[in-house]
Amino acid sequence: MAHDPRDLICELCRQFYTQGWVSGTGGGISIREGDKVYMAPSGVQKERLKPEDLFELDAEGNVLKAPAGNLSACAPLFFNAFRIREAGAVMHSHSVNALLATLISGDEFRVTHLEMMKGIRGVGFHDELVVPVIENTAHEHELADSMAAAMEAYPKSFAVLVRRHGVYVWGRDWVEAKRHAECYDYLFEAAVKMRQLGVDAAEPPAQKAEAAQ
Ligand code: ZN
């Protein structure tokens, strides 16, 4: 695996593309290294990105290096995770699993007793995993305030779902952000499929009380 953040972003975008997370030029990823932030431009084919296509910004969000194209509309949202949660990497996915998860949730997506919850930092099998759901807006950058409020209100969550849109996921570095993104997506898919089977993923499994004795 490459270690230059520019190479990493291109490689991760290709992987996320095959997972259906960044198709149709949507979604993306940003990595912070020291006091520099790297991110893809807006509206480009994420699976065809080259390192020289990436924007470079400072920790305050000022553009240091601007290639062709426009800065991503996700920039203020990525910076929310850098500033409020000290993230080292943030990814934004238009995964269908994330979208469907918002349709079976109110203000919160909840699951419990699922093994893959353990892939999220600080979460165990018997815990309840909660992800806040914010309402979508006409323009991506308008999500910034409600996303920041959700991050403050749910300090244990490493994701914010956006209704009928997708999800923002972060971690202390790209390795953790990628693991979190994969585990959350798995849990979103599992909860939706469980609902189709008539099982509520937010409810603990029924006790096998006397039966075993
Ligand atoms: Zn989006």
Residues whose N, C-alpha, C, O or C-beta is under 5 A from the ligand:
A	BS01	ZN	G27
